[in-house]
Amino acid sequence: MTQAVGDMSSPVRLDEAHLPQIGSIAVPTYRRRQNPCGMVHFGVGGFHRAHQAMYVDRLLAATPLPPWSICGVGVLPGDARMRDALVPQDGLYTLTLKHPDGVVETSVIGSIVDYLFAPDDPEQVIETLAAPTTRIVSLTVTEGGYNISGATGEFDLSAPDVAADLVPNAIPRTTFGLITEALRRRRARGIASFTVMSCDNIPGNGHMARRVFTAFARAQEPALAEWMQLHTSFPNSMVDRITPATPTDLADEVAARTGVIDRWPVVAEPFTQWVLEDDFSAGRPAFEAVGVQMVTDVAPYELMKLRLLNAGHQTLCYVGYLMGYRKVDEATADPLVQRLLRAYMQQEGRPTLAAVPGVDLDVYIDTLIERFANPAIGDTIARLCAESSDRIPQWLVPVVAQRLDAGGSVRFAAAVIAAWTRYAEGVDEQGEPIEIVDQRRDLLVPLARRSRDEPLAFVSVPDLFGDLAQRPGFVEPYTWALARLRTVGVRAMVDELLKDSA
């Protein structure tokens, strides 16, 4: 992939000019700017840089002069921070992998060769997208970034930024507006459509991307939406690598250990997986040559990850926080939490899954618990608890519904949702405040508190929980767990739950 050169002496600023001076860690040895970018990525954060950009770095190192380097794009005001970090470094950054046994690997990733902040120059972003050399446009815009209305379940045309982009001759300021305008120009110029490749943790993320982008286009110009339906590919994908928010001391740690001064380094676990549907409008790189699993059907892998890993994170985060833990590995090391994790995965999550080609689910579950327990990563429980209203409906509610439809028990999943309710009150068992980070905080916190008198108040929001509040198979274990959380506390509730379910 990369190779180390020279030797470590004095601190070195990370940019293209100083690469030859970095001797302590692996650096790119390929020509980074030989060709125009073949990929444009929206939502350059820690996960993208630890995952997709890492795979592309491997690809660039393996293939002479491939046209597949990445141009990152930021759309939100907060993305100015990434611009200010990456542009002075010519897109370079360090990726540190921390193994459970204490081994630490750091390398410089070179696949991002440009970064555009759309508010600075939206026209430049559109023309970059419209260029015939751009063949893949990828996304990590989070579960909430697809602008689905909680009330209708459809693309929200009334959202202020979207509505502003739909005004005739408006200068686009959303991801939807920028990408759709670029596709309009490509169509007018006789240029083939690029592929829109979602890499977000959403069931059927490619289907979701097709749905929202064509909905936006249809509101502007129905003929463009029809053209996109015919010519634009939206492959589904499953992505996996635990990547916590960059710790505040990581830059200092990297500098002390390697001598490299990086404005915004990334840390991740060694494990990585990318399963990708082989459906591309304008060609693709040889992803399979660098470890990507190219398949015709992503769904089995996607459901495995969402219902075991992602829902497993939800299983531990609320009870872990209420028990007083703040790091994921510390909570996972608690035998009670680990037993709850395994019980949910084996008894409720796993039965909703079909066979997954090439995967032993027993081994997969063991590996997940080992990954959660990795103390070197320092993943925080607060990260897992954030934006729960985007996560629980996607990851856990479908498990509950499918289990109930099959006549199965949902004791563990119901207890997890009860723990979320208790957490969402915003006060822990010691009376200390909990910072609730959720776009629906103003709805959730009052409902969680109201559930002390009206036990089903929290779970009676249809766009979050469907009809679960009307289903006895869920209501009974949920109200039991919620009552026990408030009378005997989280640890005793989990202990009773596991004993009763043994």
N, C-alpha and C positions, 0 to 999 in steps of 0.2 A: 504494500500500500504506500508507505512512505519510508524514508530511511534517515537515520541520524547522521549528521555531518559535523566535522570539527570537534571541539571540546568546549565544555562550559567554563567560562571565566567570569567576566563582568556581566551585569544585567543587560539584556538586549530588548529593545523595543520591537514589538511584533508588527511587521509590515513587510511588503515584498522586498524592499531594498535590504532589509536586515536578515532575511532568511539564511543567507550563507554564513552568518555569524552565530547561528543557533547550533550548538554542538551537543546539547544534553538530551535532546528528544528527537523523535522522527519528524521530518518536515516534508512537504510536497517536493518532488523532484521533477514533476511534469510541467510543461509550459501552460501556465494557467490562463493566459489571455490570447492564445493562438487563434481561437475561433470565437464567433459570437455565441452568446448563451443560447442553449437549446431549451432550457427550462427556466420558467419564472415562478417564484414561490411567494405566496401571500401568507403572512403570519410567521415570520422568522423569529422563533423563540428557542428556548432550551431544547425542547423535544425535537424540533426539526433539525437543529444543529447536531444533536446526538444521534439522530436516526437517518433520515433521508439524505442529508448532506454528507454524512459519513459514508453511506453506501456509494454515493456519487463520487466521493473522493477516492474510494477504492476503484471505481470504474475508470476514472481519469488516469489513475496510476497504471491500470492494466491495459488500456487501449491507446495506441499512439494517436494523438491529435483528435480526440473525439469531440463532436460539437454538442456536448451535453453538460457543460458547466451551468451554474445557477446564478440568476439575478434575483435577489431578494427584494420584496416590496413590502413596505409598511403603509398602512392606511389610517390606523387610529392615532390620536395624539400621543399616546404612550409609546408608540413605535419610534418616536424621535430619539429615544434613548438608544435603541438598537442602531439607528443611523449614526449617532454620535460615537458609538463603540466600533462599528464595523468599517465605516468609510475611512477613517484615518489608518486603519489596519489593512486596507485593501481587501477587506472581506475575510481575512485570516482570523482564526481563533484557536484556542487550545481545547481539546476534549480529554478529560481525565476519567478513566475507568477505575473503579475501586472494587477490588475483589474481597469476598468475605474473609479470606486468610490474611488480609493486610497488604497484598500486592497492589501496587498503584502503577498504572500506565498512563502516560500523558503523551499526546501527539498533536501536531499542528494540522488542522483540516483546511484544505485550500479550494474546495469545490465552489464556494460562493465567491464570485469574482466581481460582483457589482451589487449595490444596494440603493434602491430608490425609495424616497419617502414621498408618497403620492401627494400630500398637501403642498409640498414644495413645487412640484411640476407635474400635475396630472397628465398633461399632454405627452410628456416624455414617457410616462408609464404606459399610456395607451399605444403609442407608436412602438414601444418595445414589445408589447403584446401582439401588435398587428404585424410585426416583421415576419417574413416567411421563415426566418431561422428559428423562431420560437415554435416549438412543437408540443411542449407539455407545459400546462399551467397547473401547479399543485397548490394545495391548501392545507394549512393547519390553523384554523380560525376558531377552534374550540366548539364544543357541542352547542353553545348558545349563538354561534356566529352565523347560523343559517337562517335566522330571522323568521322562525316559525311562530305564529301566533298561538299563545297558550289557550286562547278562547276558541279558536276555530280549527287549529291543527294545520292551517294552510300558511303559505308564504304571506307575511304581513305587509301589504302594500301601503298601509297607513303609517308605518314607522317613519318618524320625521326625516331621517337621512335618506331613506328609500324614496319617500314621497318627493323630496327635493330633487333627487336624481331623475325622477320621472317627469319633471317639468320640461317641456320642449326646449331644446338647445341648452339645457343645464350642463355645467361642467361637472362631470362625475366625481363623487367623493366617497362612494362605497365600493367594496369589492365587486358587487353585482353590476354597478354602473360602469366601472372601468373595464371589466372583462367583457361585458355585453357590447360596449362601444367598440372594443377591439375586434370582436367577432363580426360586427356590422361592417367595419372597414375591410376586413379580410374577404368577406362575401362580395363587397363592392369591387374589390381589386382582383377577384378571381383567385384568391389564395386559400388553400385548404384550411379547414378548421384545425386548431390545436386540440389536444386532449385536455379535459379538465379532470384532474386527479386529486380526489379528496383523500387526506391522510388523517382524518379526525375519528375519534372514538364514537361513532354513530352506527347503529345497525343499518346495513345497506347504504354506506356513506356515498357511494357513487350514484345510487338511485336518488338519494336526498339531494346531491349536488345537481343532478339533472332536473329534478323537480323545482328547485328554487331558482336556478338560473333561467330556465325556460319560462317560469312564471313571471320573472322580472321582464324578460324580453317580450313576452306576450302582451304585457301591459303597455309596452312602448310601441311595439311593431309586430303584430301577429305573424307576419311573413318571416321575420327573423327567427321567431321561436320555432316555426315549422322547419326552417333551414337547419337550425341547431338540432332538432329532433332527428333529422336525416343524416347530418354530417359530423356532429360533435360527439365524441366518445366520453363516457363518464365511468371509468372502471371502478369497481369496488375494491377495497383493500382492508387488510388487518395489519395494524402496526403495534409493536410492543417493545418497549424498553423503559424501565423505571428511570425517570429523569427528574429529580427534585429541582425546585427553584435554586438558582445559584447561591450558595451560602455566602454571607458577607465577607468571610475570611478566605474564600477560595482563591481570589486573585493573589493575595499575599502568600498563600501556601504554594501556589504554582510558581510564583517568582522566587521564593526561597528554595524550592526544590529543584527548579529547572533553570533559573536565571532569565526566564522569559516574562516580560511585562505585557499582560493581556488585560485590556479594559473590561472584558466580559467573558470569562471562561465558562465552560460547561462541565458538569460532572454527571456521570451516569453509572449504572450497573454494567457488568460485562455482557449479560444476556441481551440478545437482540433478535427480533424476528420481524419479517415483512412478508406478508402473503398478498399477492397482487393479481387481480384479474387481467388476463392477457387480451385487452381490448383497447386499442389505441388508434386515433384518427390519422395521425401523420408520422407513424414510425415511433420507435422507442429504442433506448439503449439495451444492451445485453445484460439486463438486470440479473438474470439467472447466473451469470458468470461471477457475481460478487455476493451470492448467498440469498438473493430474493427468491421466494417460492412463487413461480408463475403458474397460475391455475385457471381452470375454466369456471370454478365455483368457489368463491371465498366464504360463503355463508357458514359452513361447519366450523371453520377456524375462527371466524368472527364471533359466533355465538359462544364458542369455547372461551375465548378471551373475555368477552363482555360479561358472561355469566359466572365465570370462575375468578379471573384476576380482578376485573373492575368491581364486580359485585362483592368479591372477597375484600377488597379495600374498604368498601362501605361497611362490611360486616365488622371489621375491626376498628374503624376510625371513631365512631361515636361512642361505643362502649370503652374503647381505649382512652379517649379524651376524658370521659366521665370518671374513669378509674384513676386519672391523674397523669397518664402518660402523654408525652408530647412528641416522641419520636416513634416511627413505625416499627423499628426493630425492637425497641423496648417493649411495646405492646405485644408484639408477636412472641417475644420470649416468655411472656406470662403464660403458664400452662393452661389457665382457664380460657384466655383469649384464643390460644392456639387450638384448643379443643372445639371452641365455638366455630372457628374458621373451618376446621376440617369437617365438622358436622354439617355446616351449611353447604360446603362444596360437594361432599359426597352424597348427602341425603336429599338435598333440594335442588342445587344448581345442576349437578351432573345428570340426574334423571330427565332433564328437559333437553338434553343434547343428543343429536344423532351421532353416529360413528364419525370420527374425524380421521381422514386418511393419514396414515403414517404416525399417529399420535396415540400413545398409551396414556389414558386419562389418569390412571393411578400415579404414574410417574410425573405427569404434568402437575397434578395437585401437590405432590411432594416438592417438586421444583418451585412452585409458587411460594410455598411456606418458607423454603430456604431463601428465596429471593427477598421476601418481606423481612426476614430476620437478618439480612445483611447489615451489620452495624457500621460498615464503612461508608454507606451512601448518605446516611443522615437525613433520610426522607422524613418530612414532618407530617404529623397527623392533621395539622391545620390545613395543609394542602389538599388532603383527601376529603376533608369536611367541607371545603369551599364549593360553592355553586351546586349544592346538592339537588336543587330543584331541576337542574339540567341532567343530573346523573341518575338519581334513583328511578325516575320514570323510564329511562332508557335501559338501565342495567338490571334492576331488581324487580320492578313491578311486572315486567313480562314473565319472569320466573314464577311469581306468585300466581298470576292469571293462568298460566299453563298448568301449574301444579293443581290448582283448584279445579280446572276443567277436567283434569284426569282423575279427580277424586283423591289427590294426594295431600299430605300435611304440609303446612307452611309455617310451622312453629318458629323456626330460626329466622326466616326472612321477615316474618311479622314482628319478631323481637327487634330486629335491626331497624325497622321503620319506627317502632316504638322508641328506640334509643335516639333516632334522629329527632323525633318529636320532643323528647326530653332535652336533648342538646339545643334544639331550636328555641327553647324558652329563653336562652341567653344568660343563664345563671347555672353554675355547676353545683355539685352536692355540698360544697363548702361555702356556698353563697357568693362565690367570686364571679365576676362577669365573664361571659364568653363572647368573643367577637364573632358575630355571624356574618360571614362573607357570602352573600347570595343576592343575585339581582332581584329576587322576590322577598327580600328580608322584611319589607314593610307589610307583606301579607302573612308570611310564615310565623313571625314571632308572636303577633297577637293571637293567631290561631293555636299555636302551641300552648300559650298560656291559658287560653280559653278551654283547652281540652282537659284542664283540671276539673272543670265543672261539667263540660260536655265532651266525654271521652273520644267521640268520633269527629270533633270539629276539625282537627288537622288533616285527617285523611278523607274529608268530604269535598275536596277540590277535584272536580272531574278531570281536568286536563293534567293533573299530576298523578292521580290514583285510579282513574276510570271509575268502575263501579265497586271497588273493593269495600267501601263502607256499607254496601248492601249485601255482602257475601259472608254468611256466618262462618265459613271455614277460615276466613281471614279475621273477622271481627273478634271472635273468641280469643285466639292467641294474642292478637294485638292488644286488646283491652286488658288481658291478664298481665302481659309484660309491662304495659304502661303503668298499671296500678302497682305492680311490684317495684318498679323503678322508683316510684314516689314514696313507697312505704318502707322497703328494706334496702333500697339502693341497688346500684348497677351490679356490683360483684355478687351479692346474694341472689339477685334475679338471674344472672347468667348461670350460677351454680345450680339453682333450682331447675332452670330450663334444661340443662344438660342431664341432670339426674332423672327428671321426669321423662326425658326422651331416650334414655338409655335402653 
